[in-house]
């Protein structure tokens, strides 16, 4: 699919020059800081050197004081507490953080598996669906739980919380999704996105909310906060996997979470990574536990899918068991099991993707439609989100993939840049039984007889809101540079902008008048291994990789100059470390 290159508007040269001089920084990099709203040396220092002391006071979150007081009272009075969370990465990490912290508090009785004071529960994706459900509340009543803490869910569980209230069970909600029109009547409702919450940062993950709760508990009851920093590795995995912005408070949490994984990973992550050819380093470097430094991208592609696979294929409880494992021997048992789930997931999502793509070939999907909505009752519910993402990559339209789920059909939605798919789904709420999510990803359930009407309404909303140019994938260019700019110093300074992710992307550069250096070739059938020079200057020969762009081989080999859009990365091959280009697009 042809892509549109969008070159960002110039920034104030006076500010750029001043910042570059003060920081002794390349002007291109100074301009990247200004684009991120960083205009002073002081702001740049905070950006490059985030500090845990810069985290916001957790008590700025509405109801936080009530929440920690109620948790403390439950612990002191030996009340049973049920920690309840979603079945995805964000939910299971959030539950693991809270359960681990509470179970380690003084005088907490965890001796009897059947009556232990703290217990966790993850809903079954297929039998229970998303979020807090009535059966979980009934379970809590039957097993003498007087407090439920929901994490990564609960903000729209009004009926379920009313049921809990009627049964004498208090509910603390720790969520980060958008609320409905009416906030649930729980004991405490913690959600920065609730309209009446003035918490300064609105984009925490569900696990981030869990961390803020235990941070508040530590502050209120005199526990050193250093005791909870070991949980930051789970927080950063949730930030990466839930695709929340890596700005503000999330940047601090992600920065230190990555440090934790790279220097002192918990057994769960070490065991998972063994299945990804990321092994313990033999270099003896105290700052490098693995054979290479892990990034947000590694968490997204190597750790996240495997944790998710437990909830997709079997039960999210298995992911929590893995995360809580206190030894390599124990974690490797669970990691092997989860890797098998992941293999099964790959087979099912590949099959469903192939069948979904056939809807286009058969003409079931109009070429002029602004949306893609497909349904097949045989598709595995655990993979429809992945299939929706793949279809969005193929056709770049707001996409919903549905499958049968009990008496309803359940859909997973993914969006394209600039289109709020949550609001679009909400506009069709008269046809929907349940829905929730974010601007770019959401889930919903509808009656099967309403499918055709929903498709029509959803398409109508998208047609009204989406211009034709919005359906062309864009490559946002941060700056145009020549290859001679790409030095080790330049790259090392660029690395200080990490961790990269949503709202803090790895910068994309443009270089023109590029030609093949003589060694470019197709690798693995679909990819291009590149060897490039600019303006025929052999001294600036640089290697690159262009994934899924083998169709550009003729242009590369034509001898004619072309332009590339790329990001810079480090390549460690046989002990030799070099800078290479990760080419996002090529244009003649």
N, C-alpha and C positions, 0 to 999 in steps of 0.2 A: 504494500500500500504506500503510495507516494505521500511524503510528509511535508508539512509546511514549516519552514524555518522562521522562527520569530526572534528577531534581534531585540534585546531589551533596550529600553530608552536610556540614553546617556545620563550619567549622574554628574553632579556638580564638580567640575574639575578643580575648583579652588579647594574644596573639602578634601578631594582625593589627594591632591598634591601635598596639602598640609599633613594629612594622616600618613602618607607614604614617607614624608621626611621625618616625622616624629617617631615612627615605628621602624624606620630604615627598612621599608618594605617595597617590593616591586609595585609599580602603580596599577598594574592589572589586578593584583591581589588587594590593594587598597580600595579599588573600585568595587570589588566583591563585598568588602566589609560595608561600604556605604549602601550598597543595595540591600543589605541585611539590617539597615537602620543604625549601623555603628559609625558614628561620626567623630568620636573623640578617642584619644589614646587610652583614657580610663575605661571607656566602654569596650575597647578592643582587648584590653588586658583581662577584663571580666569574661569576655567571650572566649578567649584563648585559654584561660585558666579558671574554669568554673570551680566554685567552692561549695561544699555541702552547707556551709554557714549561710549561703545565699538562698537556701530553700525557704519558702514562705512559712509563716507561722500556721500550723495546721488548724488552730482555733479560729482562724479567719473564715473557715468553712462553716456554713450554717449548720447547726445542730451537733457540731463536733463535741462541745462540752457535755451535752446530754448523752452522747454515744459512749464516751469513755467513762463517764460516771456510772452508766448502766452496766457496762462490761465489768468494771471494777467491783460493783456490788454483786454481780453474778459470781465472780471468782471468789469473793470473800465469803459469800453465803453458800458456796458449794452447789450452786445451781448448774444444771446441765445446759450447755451452749451448743447449738447446731450451726456450723459454718457452712453456708450454702452458696455455690457458685456455678457459673456457666460451664459448658463442656469444652470450650475452645481454649487456646493458649492463655488468653487473658484471664478467663475465669479460673482455670486450674492453677495458674501461678498465684492468683489473688488468694485462692483458698489455701494453697500450700503456705504462703507467707503468714496468713492469719492463724491457721491451725498450729503451725510450728511455734509461733510466738506465744500464743495463749497456753499451749500445752506445757511450755517451759516455765510458766510463772509459779512462784512459791505456793506450795500446799495444793496445787492442782492434782487431783487424783486421776491418773491414767492407767491404773494397775489392772483393772478388769475390762477386757475388750467389750463386754456387753453393757457395762454401766459407767464407762469412763466419762469424765466430766465434760470433755470437749470431743466433739465428733464432727466429721465433715460429710457432706452429701452433694453429689453431682447428678443433675437430672439426666435421664436417658434420652438421647436425641430422638429416638423413635417412639418410645412409649410415653414420655413426658413432654417432649418438646422443649422450647427455650423458656428459661426463666423459672421463677417460683411457681409451684403448682399446688393444688389443693391436697394431692396425695402426700406431698412433703410436709405440709402443715399437719395433716392427720397423723403422719408418722411421728412428728415432733410431740404431739399430744400423747400418743400411745406410749411413747418412750420417755415421758416426763421431762422433756426439754421446755424450759421457761423463757428462753431467749434464742431467736434466730438472727444470724447476721448474714444478709445476702450480699454477694460481691459480684460485680459486673452484670448485675440484673436487679430487678425489683422496683425500678422507678415507675413502672406502669402496672405493677401487681396490686392494684387497688382491691380487687375482690378477695384475693388470697390473703392480703394483710387484714382485711376486715374479718375474715374467717379466723385468723390467728388471734386477733383481738377478742373475738367472741369466746375463744377457748382459753383465754387467760395467758396467751403467749405474746411477749413483746417482740417486735421486729425492728432491727436496725438495718437500714438499706445503705449500702455503699455502691453507688453506680456512677456511670459517666455518660450514659445515653440521654437523649432528649426525653424530657418528661411529657406526659399528656397534659390536658387542660387542668386536671385536678391532681394535686400531689397526694400520694397515698397517706393514710392516717397512721403511719408507723410511729414507733417511739422516737426514732431519730431518722431523718432522711438526708443522707450525705450525697450530694451530687452538685458539682460546680456549675452544671448546666441548668439547674432549676432556676427559674426567673428571679427568685428572691434571694439567691445566694450571691454574695459580693466577693467570693474568693477570687484573688487576682488572676489566677491561671485557670483557664476553662478546659484544657485539653489533656488532662491526666488520663492514663489508661485505667482500667478497672483494678489492675494490680497496683497501680500508682495510688489509687484511693485506699486500698488495703494498707499500703505502706504509710500513708498519711495518718491513718487511724492509729497504727501502732506507734508512730512518731509522737502523736498527741498523748497517747497513754504514757509513753516514757517521760514526756515533759511534765505531765500532771502528777505522776507518782514516783518521781525521782530516780528513774532508771537511766543510766548513761545511754545516749543515743548511739554511741559506737557499737552497742550490742546488737543493733538492728541493721547495721550497714552490710552485713553478710547477705542480707536478703536482696540487695540491689541487683545481683545477677539475674534473679527472677523478674525483677521490675523491668530491666532493660530488654529481656526476651519478650515481655508483654508489649513494651513500647514498639519494638521492631515488628512483631507479628500482627499487632492490631493497627498498624499504620497510622499512629497518632503523630501529630507534629513534633519534631525534635527541635523545639524552641524553648526558651524560658526555663521553667522548672524541669520539663522533660529532658532538656539538654544536660542539665546537671545530673539528673538521675541516670541518664544513659551513659554519660561520660564515666561515672564511677562504677556503674554496672558492668561496662565493658572492661574496665580495669580489673574488676573482681573476677570475671570469667577468664581473662588472659593471664592472671597471676595466681589465682587460688579458686579454680572452678569447683563447684559442688560435684559430688560423685555422679549425679544425674547427667550433667552436661558433658563430663568427661566420657561417660559411657556412650551417650548418644553420638558424640563426635567420632568415636572409633569407627562408626559405620559410614563416615564421610571422608575417610582418609586424612582426618586431622588427628594426629597422634602426639603423644608427649614428646617435647623437644629433647634432643640429645646435645644441644649446644651449651648447656650449663648456664644459660643466661637467666638470672633471677627475675628479669622483667618479661620473660617469655616462657610460659608453661607449655604451650603447644609448639609445633614446628613452624607456625607462622602466626602473626597477629590477627585475631578475629575482628571482623567489622560488623556493623549493623546488617549488611547484606548477607553475611554468613549466618547470622541468627535467623534471618527471614527464610533462607533457603535450606539450611542444614538442620537447625534445631526446631524451628516453628512447625514445619510440616509433620515431623515425627511426633511431637507432642499432640498436635491436632489429630493425628491418625488414630490415637486411642479413642477419642470421642466420636470420630467419624465412623470407625469400623466396629468398635466394641463398647467401651465405656470410658468416660473421662476420669473415672476413679483410678484407672490404671496409670494415667498421667500423674495424678496427685501422688500415688504410691511411689512412682519413680522419683518425683521431685523431692519427696521427704526421705528418700533412702539415705542412711547415714554411713554407708560404706560402699566401696567400689564393688565388692562381691555381691552385695544385695542389689545395687543399682543395675549391674550388668544383666541380672536375670530379667528385670523389668524392661531394660533398654532393648534386649534381644526380642522380647515379645512385641514391643512397640514397633521395632523395625520390620517385623513380619506384617503387622497391621499396615505399615506404610507401603510395603511392597504390594499388598492386596489393594490398597487405595489407588496406587498408580495404575494397576490393571483396569480397575473399574472406571476411573476418571478418563482414561484414554478411550475406552469403549464408548462411554457416554458422550465424550467430546466428538468422536467420529460420527456417532448417530445424530448428534445435534447439528453438526455441519451439514449432514445430509438433508436437513430441512431446507437449507438454502438451495442445494442442488436440485431438489425436487420441486422448487417453486412455492413451498409452503410459506416462505418468508419473502415479502415483497422487496425488490431491490430499492424501491423508493421510500420504504418505511424509515422512520427516524429511530425506531426502537427494534430490539430483538426480544421476542418472548416465545419460548419453546416449552413444550410439556410432553413428558413421557412417563407413564406410571411405573415403568420398570426400572428407571434410573435410581441408583442408590442415593438415599437422602444425604449421606455423608460426603458426597462429592459434587453436589450441584453448585456449591459456591465456587469450587475450582473450575468447573465447566463454564460457569458464567464469566469468570475472569478470562478464560481462554477465548471464548467467543468475542468478548470485548476487544481482546488483542487482535483477533482476526478481522473484525468488521467495524470496530470503533463506533459502537452505538450503545446507548443505555440498554442493558441486557438483564433479563430475568429468566432463570431456568427453574421450571416447576417439576415436581414429582408427586406421586401419591403418598399421603401420610395419614393413615387411619381413614376417618370420614372426610377429611379435607385434602386439598392439595397445597403443598408447601413450596414456596419459591425463595431463591437466593438472588439478590440483585446486585449488580455492579454498574458503576457509572463511568462517564467520560469527563474530561476536564471542563469545569464550569457548570455542570448540570447537577442540581441537588436532587438526587434520586429519592431520598427520604421524603422530601416535600412533594414530589411528583406522586409517590405512592399514597401519601396522606391525602392528596387531592382526590383519590379514588376510594376513600375510606368507606363509603356507603356499600362497597362491594367486598370489603375485607373483614375477616374475623379477627385477626391479630396482625400487628406489624411493629417493627422497631428497627433501630439502627442509626446510621450516620449519613452524612451528605453523599458519600461515595459508595457506601455499602449498606445493604439493608436486608431484612428477612420479612416474609409475610406468609399468611395462610388464608386461603379463600375456599369457598364451596366450589366443587367442580362445575356445577351448572352456571356459575358466574364467570368462568374463565374467558369466554368469548367477549362478554361485555367489558370485563376488566381490560383485556387486550386493546379493545377499541378506545376506552377512556384513557388508558395510559399513553397510547399513541397520540391521542388528541392533545393531552397535556404537553407531551414532548414536542409535538409539532408547533404548538403555540410558543414554546420557550426556546427552542433550539434553532439557530440559524444554520444554513448549509455549511458555512465555514467551520462551525463548531464540531462537525463530524469528520473533519480532517485532522488526523493526529499531528501534534505540534512538537517540534524540537526547539526548546527555548535556548537561545544562544546568549551566554553571559558576556563573552568577549571574543574578539578576533585577535589571534596571536600568530606569530611566526614560530617555526620549529626552534629557531635559535634561542627563544625565550625559555624553552623547557630545559632547565638545568636542575641539578640535584638540589641546589638552594631553593629554587622556585618550588619544586615539588615538596620539599620538606616543610616549607612555610604553608603550602596549600593543605598539607595533612593536618595542620593545626585547626582547620575549619571543621574537621570531623568531631563527633560522629555525624555522618551524613544520613539524611532521610527526608521524610515529608517536611516541607517548609524550610529545610536546610539541605537542599540537594547538592550532590557533588557537582561543581560547576561544569558546564558544557562549553567547550571552546570551538571556534571555527578557524580553520586554516585553508587558505586558497592556494591555487597554483601548485597543487600536489601531483606528483607522478609516481609510478611504480619504480621502486629502486632495483627491480630485477628478480626478486625472490618471492613475490606474492603468489599465493596458491590457495586452492580450495582444500579445506580439511574437514573430515567428517561429513562430506556431501553437502552440507548446508552453510558452512561457515567459511570465512576468508581469513587466512593468515597473511598479514600485510607487512611489506617492507617498503617504506615510503621516504621520498625526499621532496624538498620544496625548492622551486626555482633552480632545479638541477644542481643543488649544492650538496655534494656527497658527504660533506662533513657533518651534515645534519640528518643523516639517515636514521630513521626511527621505526621500530616495529609496532605492530598493532594487531588487534583482532576485531573482526566484524561478524558478530553472531547473526545467523539466519540471513546473510546477505550474499550468498554465493551467486545469485543472479546478477551481481554487479561485476563479475569477473571480466566480462567483455570490455566494460568501460575502463577498468583498472589496466588491462593489458593493451588498450588502444594506443597508448603513448600520448594521448591528449591529456592536458591538465584538468584536474577536477578539484572540488572542494569537499572537505570532510567536517563533520560535527562529531566531537569526541569528548570523552572524559579521560583523565589521567589516572593510572593505577600502577601498582608495583607488581612486577612479575618475578617470582623466586623459582628459578629452574636449575636443578642440580647444584644448588648452593650459590648460583650466580643471580644477584639481585639487579634488576634493571627497571627503568620506567617504560611503560608501554601505553599505547593508545587503545582505549575501548571505544571503537567507532560506532556511533549511534545511527549515522546516515551518511550517504555518499551522493553527491549531486554533480553532474557533468556541466 
